[in-house]
Amino acid sequence: MGSNTPKNLGFSMPAEWGKHSAVWLSWPHDTTSFPHLKEAEESFARFIQEISTSEKVELQVLNEVMLDHVTEVLEEKSVDMERVTFHPANYADIWFRDYGPIFVTNKETKELAMAKWTFNAWGNKYKILLKDNEIPYAMNAKMNLPMFEAGPHTNGIGVGAGIVMEGGSIEVNGKGTLMTTEQCLLNKNRNPNLSREDIERYLSDYLGVRHFIWLKEGIEGDDTDGHIDDIARFVNETTVLCAYEEDTASPDHTILKENFEILQHSTDQDGNPLSVIKLPTPGKISAHVEPLPASYANFYIGNTKVLVPTFGTENDKKALDIIQSVFPDRKVVGIDATYLVYGLGTFHCMSQQQPEV
């Protein structure tokens, strides 16, 4: 990959609890993903209402009609519109974490840059969403940042071979450790020609990490093939919240138990053991027939608040209390995400933080 990789140039991905200058989002519009669109918009607007008080919002909209509609919705919630910048864009879906760039920073030079991955709509599951792979280019036409594309590898695979990856599939502690899942990054629908070692090399070179924790699988109903941000999240350099299902009859019980045990035997990049805290699952939500990937782990860590999806189940309060206990300096806010998760994701999936440099 040569000497001009982000890592060799001093760039790395900061932890999410580091200071942000903004959060990037794309307003929901698709009634196929969101059959209850108005209610999904309500959850999305509440997220913006809460997060915009401490970091700016960079919001993609399809056109002027949507811009006017969104402005009206946000003004009804008394959002300071000077904190929101609109970006007309030709996007398909709202899951910005997965198709948008990952921002990396150089602490020495105080530079911001983008790491660009190939997005193939979670293993070519949704052809209509493939165009979202182009969004980082459109963004950077305005931002004019250094953009590192995770392109051809130097292991003989050949020109044009890069890595397919989504932002929701990786989680970092900002000190050199990265968590992911075998189900996602070793899936043949992503990178059939890349070995585990190849993938680790890409992650090291483009995100500045050096230690890897591989969990097994994600939760039932997750069409992303086991994204880490539904099952395990760093909350500080050595502490992980891990989704855990106590009900042995649940299809998630065995999978999440195995992930929990892997984490209990894992260390950080310096060999320090991790503190692993169980986070309950919401259980079945609403009257939806198909399993939905509802998870409290899909929270977003903002500058002063942690925004947590809730689902109207008895575990909501327990989960909020646990998350508040590990973020003593931030306010934990639960927002009903029942109608957002119909689109198979919630707050972390739909957002991408832009670090302050």
N, C-alpha and C positions, 0 to 999 in steps of 0.2 A: 504493500500500500504506500510505500515511499515515506519520505521524511516530513511530508506536509500534513500529517494527520493532526487532528485536534490535540491529542495527547502530547505529541512531540512539540507542538507549538504552545504548550502550556495551558490548554483548555480542559475543563472537566465539567461534569454536570453537578451543580450544587444540590444539596438536600432540599426538600420542599419547604422545610421550616426556615430556610434562609430568607432574607429580605427580598420581597418582590417589588418591581415597579408597576406590574400590570398582570392581569389574567386575560387570556384569549378564549373567546367563546363564539359559537355559531347558533343563531336563534332557530328554534325548532319550527318546522313548517309541514312536514310530511305526514299526512294522515294514515299512511300505511304503517309507518313506524309508531305513530302516536294516534291511535283511534279516538282518544279523548284529547284532542289537540289543545283546546282551551285550558283544560286542567294541567296539561303538561307545561303550557306557557306560564301558568300561574306559579308552578314550582320553579321554573327557570327565572322568572322575574323576581321571585323571593330571594333566590341565590344572588342575583345582581344587587338587589336592595341591601342585602347584608354585606356582601364583599366590597361594594363600591365605597364604603366608608373608610377603608384603609388601603385599598389599592385600586388603581385605575382599571377600567374595563375596556378591552379592545374587542369590539363586537361585530362579527360578520353578519351581514344581512344580504338578501338576494337582490333587492332593488329598492327604489324610492317608495313604492307602496308599502313594502314591509317596514322600511325605516320609519315612515309616518305612524304605522300601527304600533311598532315597538315603542316609539317615543311616547305615544299616548298611554300605553300600558305602564311604562316605567314612571311617567309623571304622576299617574294615579297612585303610585306607591311612594311618591315624594323622593324619588331618586334624584340626586344632584346630577343633572345631565352634562355638566361640565366634566364629570368624572367618567363619562362614557364617550368613546370614539367609535363611530360607525365605519365599517369597511364593506362597501358593496363587493360581493364576491359570488362566483358561480360554484357554490358548494352543494353537495347532495344531502349530507347528513350532519348531525350535530356533534359527532364524537371526535372532537378536535384533538383530544389526547392521542388518538391513534393515527390520524393522517397529517396532523400538523407537525412542525419541526420540534425537536427538543433543543431548548436553549442551553448553551454551554458558556462558561465564563473563564476568562484568564484573570486570576487574582492579582498578578503582578502588573499587567498592563491596563487593567480595568476595562477590558474589551468584552463585548457580547458577540456571540456568533450562533449560527444555527447548525445542528446536525440533521441532515435530511436522509430519511430511510425510504425504501420503496414500500408503498401501501398497496396491497392487493385485495382489499376488502375481506380480510380475515380468511385467506385461503381461497379466494375467488368464489366466495359464497354469493355475493351480490354484485352482478355485473354493473348495475345502474349506479353503484357507489364508487366505481373505480376512478372516476374523474377527480375524486377528492385527493388523489395522489399529487395533483397539480397545485394544490393550495399553497404549499410553502414557496413555490416560485412566484406566485402572485403577491404573497406577503412581502417577499424580499425585493420585489420590484419597487416597493415603497420604502422598506426599511434599509435596504442597501447594506446589509451586514455580510461579513464573511460567512459563506455557506459551504459546509463540508458534506459532500454526498458520499454515503457509504457505498462506494462503487466497486469496481473490479478488485478482486483479491489477488495476491501474488503467489498463491499456492498451486498455480497451474490450471485452475479451473477455466480461465480464458477471459477474454475481453467481454465486457457487458454483464458479467456475473457479479451481482452485488448481494445485498442482504435485504430480505423482506422482514420488516419488523414494525410493531406498533408501540407507541409510548406507554400504553397500559400494560404491556407485557414485562416491563422492568421497573424495579424499585431500588433506589440507592440511598446510602446513609451519608453521602457527601465526603466520605473519608477513604473511599476505595473499595467498598463492598457493594455488590449488586445481587439482588434476588430476582429469580425468574422461575418459570416452570418448564419441565420437559414437554408437557403436553402441547405447549404453544411453540416455543422456539425450536424444538426438535421435530416439529410436525412436518411431514412430507409435503403438505400443502403450502408451506412457506419456503423452505430452503432445502430441497431434496439433495442438493449437491454439496451442502456444507456439513461438516462434522461438528461435534460439540466444541472441539478445539478451535475450529475456524470461527464459530460464532463468538466464542470468548475473546478471540483476537479482535474481531470487529468491535465488540462492546468495550474492550480495553482501549483500543485506538481512538474511538469516537466519543466515549464518555469519560475516559480517564480513570477507569476502575481497574483493580488488580486482584480482587478476591470474589469468588462466585458461590452463591448458595442456590442450588437447584432443587426446587420443590417438585412434587409429582404432577398432580392434576388440580383443576379448578372445580367450581361448583356446578351443579346440574343447571341446565338452562342457559349457560354462558356460551353464546355462539362464537366467541372469540377464541375458543379452545384453551381456556384456562388462564386468563389474564391474572397476573399477580395482584392487581389493585382491587380484586374482589376477595382475596384470601389472606394476604399478609402485608403489613405496612410498617416501615420504620417510623417511629415517633421521636426517637433521638438516635444517637450514633450506635447504641448497643441494645436498644429496646424495640421489640417487635410486637404489634398487636396481630394476633392470628385468629381468623375465623374458626369457630369450633362448634360442632353440632353434637349436643349431648344425646339426642334421641337416636338410639341404635337402629331404629326402624327407618330412619331417613337415609336416602341414597347418598347424602353428603357425609354421613358419619365417618365411614371408614377412610375416605379420601382426606378429609380435614384432620382426622386423628393422625394419619401418617405424616402429613405436612407439619403438624405440631411437633411430632416426635423428631423429625429431621431438624427443625429449628432448635429444639432443646439440645441437640448434639452439635450444633453449628457454632462458629465463632465469627468475630469480625476480622478485618484484614490484619490485625495485630495479634490474633490468637485469643482475644478476650471472649469469654462465653457471652452469649446473648441472654437478655432477660426476655422471656416469652410469656405474654399475657393473653389468656383466652378472651375472645370477643364473641358473644353469642351470635347466632344467625337469627334473622327475623322470623323464620318459619314461613309457612304458606301465607301468601297475602291475597286479599280480595277473593273474587270468585273466578279468577283467571284459570282456564283449564290447563294450559301448558305451563311447565315450570318456568319461573322467572328468576334471573340472576340477582335477586335482592340481597344486598350485603351492606352492613354498616361499615365495612372496611373501605367502601368507596367514598370516603370523606375527602374533602379538600382542605389543606392546611394553608390558611391565609395569614396575612401579617399580624392580625390581632384576633382573628376568629378561626375556629375550625367548623366548617359547615358539613353536617352529617345527614345523610338521607335517612328518613324514618318512613315507616310503612303501616302505622296504625296497629301494630301488634304488641303483645304484652312485653316483649323484650326491648322495645324502644327505649324506655327509661333506663334499664340496666346498661344498655350499650352506651347511651349518652353519659351516664355516670362513669363508666370505665374510661371512655375517651377523655372526659374532663379531668380524670385523675392523672393522666399522663401529659396533659397540657395545662399546667397550673397557671401559666402566664397568658393564656389565650381563653377567650370566651367560646365555649362549645354551643353551637346553635343547631338544633334539629329542624329540618324542613321536610315536610311530607313529599316524598318522591314516588308515591304509588303509581302515578300516571306517567312519570318519566321512565320508570323501569319497564313499562310495556314496550319501550323501544330498545330494551335489553342493555341498559346502562343507567348510571345516575351522575352524581356531581364530579367525581374524579375523572370519569370517562369523557365528560363533555368539556373539560377545562385543560388549559396548559399554562403554567406559571411562566412569567418572564422575569428572570432574576434581576435584581438591582446590581449595578456594577460601580 
